[in-house]
Amino acid sequence: MADTNLPIYMDYHATTPLDRRVLDEMMPYFAEKFGNASSLDHPYGHDASVAVEAARERLARLIGARSGHEIVFTSGATESDNLALTGAMDAYADRGDHMITCVTEHKAVLDTARHLESIGKKVTYLPVDRHGHVSTSDIKDAITDRTVLISIMTANNEIGTIADVKSIGGVAHDHNVLFHTDAAQAVGHIPVDVQDMNIDLMSFSSHKMCGPKGVGALYIRAMRPRVRILPSMHGGGQERYMRPGTLNVPAIVGFGKAAEIAQKEMPDENKRFQKWSTEIIDALSERAGAIHNGDPDNRLPHNISLTFPGIDGKAIINSVSERIAISAGSACTAQTVEPSHVLLALGMDAEDAHSSIRIGLGRFNTEAEVGHAIDAISGAVKDLRRISTLA
Ligand SMILES: Cc1ncc(COP(=O)(O)O)c(C=O)c1O
């Protein structure tokens, strides 16, 4: 492992390292081309604006949007989720007051839904099956004449299950209901096409695809139907009044470059990740008694969620922490002692949920690192089993 920086980073669902090619493209926009993208009276502002619009087009190409016009820049997927849910429920209050989501969503959606309930909206939280899928017939049954919005994530951040987004969007459209998807873990990792998948609103984030932190986007469909949202913040005309505030030009430029790289490199990366994740799942099942969580077929190629019955997941993570950086689950809830709401929703008990780890592979991992991770984790599990039988 002479060439490897330790600990080896395998927590790509939490965040990703910045790709050097992205950094190179961002650099001029800090000190030389520092203009405000709204100051169109001089070349400084004009250059910044051109760069922002080019980034918008790159994002549009990655997700199959009609044009950059359908992209609103935000600070990340959390803000995009908030803006999509509150903005659509507000804008269509004359249509109804009900939204549908599911219990395994990220907190950015679940906590926003709770907020909407606190201001009088109605929310249905649908269950999932043991692989983490919400049933389209449950969605159909939950729709009422007051339903405005369905929000179901494209890919789960803990177990990697990929939803049948196209069918869910189809159900929404058949009933004249809007469809939002949180695609923070999907965009840049698997092909996502907003036209083909019947998506009206979609949240995604730069730092999940080797771009900079602090910038994200909300796709808002412009035609068939033209989707409206009301802003959550007020104060300026940026992003067509939907998200006011001076744009973070270097970060937006980086996001655009990250999207372009992801689009080109995704097919090759996914071949590698599919092979490596299968190797890790098989080896840890055989050598350390791991059970794989999520959908064995429709999952993010770079995701691995495993349960080691009888062994504390945090103890595994701590004992390998000098060699590999992995996590127990969502970074947003990793500091809590509560078992993962996603694993519980699959039907797992709290003890097994606490015996779970998440590995997220990414662009800069190597074959040698994969072997090292298998050895480190299986060794740690064996040691912990030995200690627990001695106790
Ligand atoms: C599914 C999902 N939604 C939303 C977010 C929040 O994204 P951001 O960090 O860009 O706010 C994350 C990040 O962990 C995520 O995995």
PDBQT file of the ligand as one rigid body, heavy atoms in Angstrom, charges set to zero:
ROOT
HETATM    1  C1  LIG A 401     -30.216  11.662  -0.813  1.00  0.00    +0.000 C 
HETATM    2  C2  LIG A 401     -29.617  12.937  -0.310  1.00  0.00    +0.000 A 
HETATM    3  N1  LIG A 401     -30.351  14.058  -0.311  1.00  0.00    +0.000 NA
HETATM    4  C3  LIG A 401     -29.854  15.224   0.125  1.00  0.00    +0.000 A 
HETATM    5  C4  LIG A 401     -28.572  15.320   0.598  1.00  0.00    +0.000 A 
HETATM    6  C5  LIG A 401     -28.049  16.634   1.058  1.00  0.00    +0.000 C 
HETATM    7  O1  LIG A 401     -27.187  17.160   0.103  1.00  0.00    +0.000 OA
HETATM    8  P1  LIG A 401     -26.291  18.465   0.376  1.00  0.00    +0.000 P 
HETATM    9  O2  LIG A 401     -25.175  17.998   1.237  1.00  0.00    +0.000 OA
HETATM   10  O3  LIG A 401     -25.845  18.886  -0.976  1.00  0.00    +0.000 OA
HETATM   11  O4  LIG A 401     -27.159  19.465   1.033  1.00  0.00    +0.000 OA
HETATM   12  C6  LIG A 401     -27.774  14.182   0.639  1.00  0.00    +0.000 A 
HETATM   13  C7  LIG A 401     -26.420  14.238   1.216  1.00  0.00    +0.000 C 
HETATM   14  O5  LIG A 401     -26.039  13.466   2.058  1.00  0.00    +0.000 OA
HETATM   15  C8  LIG A 401     -28.303  12.950   0.174  1.00  0.00    +0.000 A 
HETATM   16  O6  LIG A 401     -27.587  11.832   0.193  1.00  0.00    +0.000 OA
ENDROOT
TORSDOF 0
